[in-house]
């Protein structure tokens, strides 16, 4: 079963999407971002394939996609690559508790701008909200 929270109504708000197979992480991040950052609609997905389908259908409304690295069916690197192929102006954050700094594919994606920011778990909620705010501002000023 794939759970996601879709609280986007017909609005001019840009979408910030959180994709993580752990429901508690998506719920926590959703609460923190939606209560701290005005002017965005926060959507969470626990299945990266469903997240990608939603993105394909609504990509012009997205400002930011936050994805965990390790997920079943589609890992975070490949998810963010597919997202940038559809809409290169969308900002992306990859999060992980794993060390990937030496991974050549990760390094390549960082250089190419497929990943705009890497965040190591655990991250404090104030820091997460600040990084999300920065990425949304970068999207809006581009």
ZIGI-V152631 format. One record per residue. N is the residue number from 0. RES is the residue in one small letter. OMEGA is omega in radians with two decimals (none if undefined). Layout:
n->[N:N]
res->[RES:RES]
omega->[OMEGA:OMEGA]
This chain:
n->[0:1:2:3:4:5:6:7:8:9:10:11:12:13:14:15:16:17:18:19:20:21:22:23:24:25:26:27:28:29:30:31:32:33:34:35:36:37:38:39:40:41:42:43:44:45:46:47:48:49:50:51:52:53:54:55:56:57:58:59:60:61:62:63:64:65:66:67:68:69:70:71:72:73:74:75:76:77:78:79:80:81:82:83:84:85:86:87:88:89:90:91:92:93:94:95:96:97:98:99:100:101:102:103:104:105:106:107:108:109:110:111:112:113:114:115:116:117:118:119:120:121:122:123:124:125:126:127:128:129:130:131:132:133:134:135:136:137:138:139:140:141]
res->[x:x:x:x:x:x:x:x:x:x:x:x:x:x:x:x:x:x:x:x:x:x:x:x:x:x:x:x:x:x:x:x:x:x:x:x:x:x:x:x:x:x:x:x:x:x:x:x:x:x:x:x:x:x:x:x:x:x:x:x:x:x:x:x:x:x:x:x:x:x:x:x:x:x:x:x:x:x:x:x:x:x:x:x:x:x:x:x:x:x:x:x:x:x:x:x:x:x:x:x:x:x:x:x:x:x:x:x:x:x:x:x:x:x:x:x:x:x:x:x:x:x:x:x:x:x:x:x:x:x:x:x:x:x:x:x:x:x:x:x:x:x]
omega->[3.13:-3.14:2.98:-3.14:-3.11:-3.12:-3.13:3.05:3.09:-3.04:3.10:3.14:3.07:-3.08:2.91:-3.08:3.09:-3.11:3.14:-3.12:3.11:-3.08:-3.11:3.10:-3.12:3.13:-3.14:3.13:3.12:-3.13:-3.09:-3.08:-3.08:3.11:-3.08:-3.03:-3.14:3.01:3.08:2.99:-3.08:3.11:3.09:3.10:3.05:3.10:-3.09:3.12:3.09:3.09:3.13:3.10:3.11:3.13:3.13:-3.10:-3.01:-2.95:-3.14:-3.13:-3.09:2.99:-2.98:2.98:3.08:-3.09:2.97:3.13:-3.02:3.09:3.10:3.08:-3.07:-3.11:-3.07:3.12:-3.12:3.08:-3.11:3.07:3.14:3.12:-3.14:3.08:-3.13:-3.12:-3.07:-3.10:3.10:3.12:-3.11:3.03:3.02:3.11:3.13:3.00:-3.08:3.06:3.12:-3.09:-3.10:-3.13:-3.09:3.13:3.08:3.13:3.12:-3.13:3.08:-3.14:-3.12:-3.10:3.05:3.02:3.12:-3.11:3.01:3.14:3.13:3.02:-0.05:3.08:3.09:-3.11:3.07:3.12:3.10:-3.12:3.10:3.12:3.10:3.12:3.12:-3.12:3.10:3.09:3.09:3.11:-3.08:-3.11:-3.14:none]
